[in-house]
Amino acid sequence: MTIVQPTLWGDLDPGLEALPASATPAASGALSATAPAAVGRSAPGPRSAAGVHDAFTALRGHTERIVAHSSDRVAWLRARAMGITATDVARLASLRAVEAVVAEKRYGSRFSGNAWTEHGKDREPVIAAWVAATHGIEPSAHLFHASTNRAHLATPDGVGYDASARLVLAEIKTTGKAWRSIPRHYLRQVWWQQYVLGADRTLFVWERHDDFVPVADEPECRWVDRDDDQIRGLVQLADLVLDKLRAFRV
């Protein structure tokens, strides 16, 4: 695998960054009849053997687009600060959210964690092992960049392949609530990760706890299909954030 050096807010390779999002057709992978219910809004469309998404396609394999690994905390945090991540994009529900994300990227966040985030960190390796054993999606701690914009970044919790050799991801959460559906901000995070890596589906996995004690022997999970309609909107909002950040550097 190749480690690429991060660039400040995507200034490298402007030709690739100029590819219009409008050039990408909406598409979504088909759901297996035996798989858990999937989330996705785009109508099913044709797929080539490589899972082509036009401008959203990984022009190079995702292993050639690794920016950093979380084990090198300094490099990982520095790289994340130089682009826009799935965590940032999860907050981009509308144009009004752009300024808040810009401010946090410029000045940093006051949030440094709490008991809930620490519980999630403790449980993630355990849940990731369950995902690997039951679905064959291996844990991942790499930070990847998108093929069409090196400032578009994501760190999925798991990366693997399905029976058709298509790239699939996993995202792991812990919660004290009984979810009837996947919260919208987590869907934005998942769709962004799919765009960055060029994946068709993500296994969204969550473990509910009561006062930090898991309530079940196994976590719950649901497949989320790629939705290029949603991705187009997220790319536009993310690029607004990056444009505003660049403006402050002039």
ZARO-569847 format. One record per residue (C-alpha): x, y negated, z negated. Coordinates in Angstrom, 1 decimal. Each point is the difference from the previous one (the first is absolute). Example, Ala and Ser with C-alpha at 12.3 -4.5 7.8 and 13.67 -1.06 7.14 Angstrom:
2
<<12.3,4.5,-7.8>>
<<1.4,-3.4,0.7>>
//
This chain:
250
<<0.0,0.0,0.0>>
<<1.1,-3.6,0.6>>
<<-0.1,-2.8,-2.5>>
<<-0.7,-3.3,1.7>>
<<0.9,-3.3,-1.6>>
<<-2.9,-2.2,-1.0>>
<<-0.5,-3.4,1.7>>
<<-1.4,-3.1,-1.6>>
<<-3.8,-0.2,0.9>>
<<0.4,1.8,3.3>>
<<2.4,-2.4,1.8>>
<<1.8,2.9,1.7>>
<<-1.3,1.2,3.3>>
<<-2.7,-2.6,0.7>>
<<-0.9,1.7,3.3>>
<<-1.4,3.0,-1.8>>
<<-1.8,-2.2,-2.5>>
<<-1.7,-1.9,2.8>>
<<-2.0,3.0,1.1>>
<<-3.6,-1.0,-0.2>>
<<-2.2,2.0,-2.4>>
<<-2.9,-0.4,2.5>>
<<1.8,2.4,2.3>>
<<-0.8,2.9,-2.3>>
<<-3.2,2.0,0.5>>
<<-1.9,1.1,-3.0>>
<<0.3,3.7,-0.7>>
<<-0.4,2.4,-2.8>>
<<1.0,3.7,-0.5>>
<<-2.6,2.7,-0.1>>
<<-0.9,1.6,-3.4>>
<<0.4,3.7,-0.6>>
<<-3.2,1.8,-0.8>>
<<1.6,1.5,-3.1>>
<<1.8,-3.1,-1.3>>
<<-1.3,-2.4,-2.7>>
<<-2.2,-2.9,1.2>>
<<2.1,-2.6,1.8>>
<<-0.3,-3.8,0.0>>
<<0.4,-1.9,3.3>>
<<-2.1,-2.4,2.2>>
<<1.5,0.2,3.4>>
<<-1.7,2.3,2.5>>
<<2.0,3.1,1.0>>
<<2.2,-0.6,3.0>>
<<2.5,2.0,2.1>>
<<3.3,1.0,-1.4>>
<<3.1,1.1,1.8>>
<<2.2,2.7,-1.4>>
<<2.2,-2.7,-1.6>>
<<-3.0,-1.9,-1.5>>
<<0.4,-3.1,2.1>>
<<-1.4,-3.3,-1.4>>
<<1.5,-2.4,2.7>>
<<1.4,-3.0,-1.8>>
<<-0.5,1.6,-3.4>>
<<1.9,3.2,1.0>>
<<3.3,0.8,-1.7>>
<<2.2,-0.6,3.0>>
<<2.7,1.8,-2.1>>
<<-0.6,2.8,-2.5>>
<<-0.8,-1.2,-3.5>>
<<3.2,1.5,-1.3>>
<<2.0,-2.4,2.2>>
<<-1.9,-3.0,-1.6>>
<<1.0,0.4,-3.6>>
<<1.0,-3.2,-1.7>>
<<0.8,1.1,-3.6>>
<<-0.7,2.7,-2.6>>
<<-1.5,-0.8,-3.4>>
<<2.9,1.6,-1.7>>
<<2.1,-3.0,1.0>>
<<-2.2,-2.4,-1.9>>
<<1.8,-3.2,0.9>>
<<0.0,0.7,3.8>>
<<-3.6,1.3,-0.1>>
<<-1.3,-3.2,-1.8>>
<<2.1,-2.3,2.2>>
<<-1.3,1.7,3.2>>
<<-3.6,-0.2,-1.3>>
<<0.4,-3.7,-0.7>>
<<1.1,-0.6,3.6>>
<<-3.1,1.3,1.6>>
<<-3.7,0.8,-0.7>>
<<-0.8,3.3,-1.6>>
<<-3.1,2.2,-0.3>>
<<-0.4,-1.3,-3.6>>
<<-0.1,-3.6,1.4>>
<<-2.4,0.9,2.8>>
<<-2.4,1.7,-2.5>>
<<-0.8,-3.5,-1.3>>
<<-0.7,-1.5,3.5>>
<<-3.8,0.3,-0.1>>
<<-0.5,-3.3,1.8>>
<<1.8,-3.2,1.1>>
<<-0.4,-1.3,-3.5>>
<<2.3,2.6,-1.3>>
<<2.8,-1.0,2.3>>
<<1.1,-3.0,-2.1>>
<<0.1,2.1,-3.2>>
<<2.2,2.6,1.6>>
<<2.3,-2.7,1.5>>
<<0.4,-1.5,-3.5>>
<<0.9,3.3,-1.6>>
<<2.5,0.8,2.8>>
<<1.6,-3.4,-0.6>>
<<0.0,-0.2,-3.8>>
<<-0.4,3.6,-1.1>>
<<-2.6,1.6,-2.2>>
<<-0.4,-0.5,-3.7>>
<<-1.4,3.6,-0.3>>
<<2.7,2.4,-1.2>>
<<-2.1,3.0,-0.8>>
<<-2.2,1.3,-2.8>>
<<-1.1,3.3,-1.6>>
<<-2.1,0.9,3.1>>
<<2.8,-0.5,2.5>>
<<2.4,1.9,-2.3>>
<<-2.4,2.9,-0.2>>
<<-0.3,0.0,3.8>>
<<3.8,0.2,0.3>>
<<0.2,2.9,-2.4>>
<<-2.8,1.9,1.7>>
<<1.0,-0.6,3.6>>
<<2.7,2.7,0.2>>
<<-2.4,2.6,-1.4>>
<<-2.7,-1.0,2.4>>
<<2.5,-0.1,2.9>>
<<1.0,3.6,-0.8>>
<<-3.6,1.0,0.2>>
<<-0.4,-1.7,3.3>>
<<3.1,1.8,1.4>>
<<-1.2,3.4,-1.3>>
<<-3.6,-0.3,1.3>>
<<0.4,-2.1,3.2>>
<<3.7,0.2,0.9>>
<<0.5,-3.7,-0.1>>
<<3.4,-0.7,-1.7>>
<<0.7,-2.9,-2.4>>
<<1.6,-3.0,1.5>>
<<1.7,-3.1,-1.5>>
<<1.3,-1.5,3.3>>
<<-0.9,-3.5,1.1>>
<<-0.8,0.0,3.7>>
<<-0.4,-2.8,2.6>>
<<-2.5,0.0,2.9>>
<<1.5,0.5,3.4>>
<<-1.5,-3.2,1.4>>
<<0.9,-2.3,-3.0>>
<<2.8,0.6,-2.4>>
<<-1.6,-2.2,-2.6>>
<<-3.0,2.3,-0.2>>
<<0.8,2.4,-2.8>>
<<-1.5,3.0,-1.8>>
<<1.0,2.6,-2.6>>
<<-2.6,2.9,0.1>>
<<0.1,2.4,-2.9>>
<<0.2,3.0,2.3>>
<<0.9,0.8,3.6>>
<<-0.6,3.3,1.9>>
<<-1.5,1.6,3.1>>
<<-3.3,1.8,0.6>>
<<-0.6,3.3,1.8>>
<<0.1,-1.9,3.3>>
<<3.4,-1.6,-0.8>>
<<-1.6,-3.4,-0.5>>
<<1.5,-2.4,-2.6>>
<<-2.2,-0.2,-3.1>>
<<0.5,-2.0,-3.2>>
<<-1.0,0.2,-3.7>>
<<-0.9,-2.8,-2.4>>
<<-0.3,0.7,-3.7>>
<<-1.9,-2.0,-2.7>>
<<-1.0,0.5,-3.6>>
<<-3.2,-1.7,-1.4>>
<<-2.1,-0.2,-3.1>>
<<-3.1,-0.3,2.1>>
<<-2.3,2.5,1.8>>
<<0.3,-1.1,3.6>>
<<-3.0,0.7,2.3>>
<<2.1,-1.3,3.0>>
<<3.5,-1.1,0.6>>
<<0.4,-3.7,-1.0>>
<<0.3,-2.2,3.0>>
<<3.4,-1.5,-0.9>>
<<1.5,3.5,-0.1>>
<<-1.5,0.7,3.5>>
<<1.8,-3.1,1.2>>
<<3.2,1.4,-1.5>>
<<-0.5,3.4,1.7>>
<<-0.8,-1.5,3.4>>
<<3.1,-2.2,-0.1>>
<<2.2,3.0,-0.9>>
<<-1.5,1.9,2.9>>
<<0.8,-2.9,2.4>>
<<3.6,-0.3,-1.3>>
<<0.9,3.7,0.3>>
<<-2.2,0.8,3.0>>
<<-2.2,2.6,-1.9>>
<<-3.5,1.1,0.8>>
<<-1.2,1.0,-3.5>>
<<0.7,-0.4,-3.6>>
<<-0.9,2.2,-2.9>>
<<-1.2,-2.4,-2.7>>
<<0.5,1.7,-3.4>>
<<-1.2,-1.3,-3.4>>
<<0.1,1.3,-3.5>>
<<-2.5,-1.3,-2.5>>
<<1.0,-0.3,-3.7>>
<<-1.7,-0.8,-3.3>>
<<2.3,-2.0,-2.2>>
<<2.9,1.2,2.2>>
<<-0.9,3.7,-0.3>>
<<-1.0,1.6,3.3>>
<<-3.6,1.1,0.0>>
<<0.4,2.9,2.5>>
<<2.5,2.7,0.8>>
<<0.5,-1.3,3.5>>
<<-0.3,-3.5,1.6>>
<<-2.7,-0.9,2.5>>
<<0.9,-0.7,3.7>>
<<-1.5,-1.2,3.2>>
<<1.3,-0.4,3.5>>
<<0.1,-3.6,1.4>>
<<0.1,-0.2,3.8>>
<<2.0,-2.7,1.8>>
<<-2.2,-3.0,1.0>>
<<1.7,-2.2,2.6>>
<<-2.8,-2.6,-0.2>>
<<0.9,-0.6,-3.7>>
<<3.7,0.1,0.8>>
<<-0.3,-2.7,2.6>>
<<-1.6,-2.3,-2.6>>
<<2.6,0.8,-2.6>>
<<2.9,-0.6,2.5>>
<<-1.5,-3.4,0.8>>
<<-0.3,-1.0,-3.7>>
<<3.5,1.4,-0.8>>
<<1.5,-2.0,2.8>>
<<-1.6,-3.2,-1.3>>
<<1.8,0.7,-3.3>>
<<3.3,0.4,1.8>>
<<-0.6,-3.1,2.1>>
<<-0.6,-2.1,-3.1>>
<<3.1,1.4,-1.7>>
<<2.1,-0.8,3.0>>
<<-1.4,-3.6,0.0>>
<<1.4,-0.5,-3.5>>
<<3.4,0.8,1.3>>
<<0.1,-2.7,2.7>>
//
